[in-house]
Amino acid sequence: MQTILVIDDEWLIVELLCQILEEEGYTTRSAANGREGLILLRAALPDLIICDIMMPGLSGVDFCHALRADPHAAEVPLILMSAANLPPDAHSCDFSAFLQKPILLETLLGLVQMLLANS
């Protein structure tokens, strides 16, 4: 079973995404910020990560840079998401896809399936 790590500081979004993904047959883990996400990432490598951009402490862009710098995790597909437009500093990060909030369910599930099939 494939595992997806969901990182967002808004727990309602985390719970909703995890519920949707679990209903589709995925195992989920969740973190409230980028720092927690890195801890979970090092404990067990997920197959895919979905991460909010604007979070306190370690932003999604900073998380992305840390992910890509880790030789054990550098190849894990990463979907960044935000209610705002993609910030200019995100272009320096090697993310797999970007989702604008509010997220369309069909778009999310299509991206997840595509990225997991290609990884």
JOUR-V512004 format. One record per helix or strand. SS is the DSSP state (H for helix, E for strand). FROM is the first residue (numbers start at 1). TO is the last residue. Records with the same first field share a line. If there is no record, write none. Layout:
SS=FROM-TO, FROM-TO
//
This chain:
E=3-7, 27-31, 48-52, 77-82, 97-100
H=11-23, 34-43, 60-69, 88-92, 105-118
//
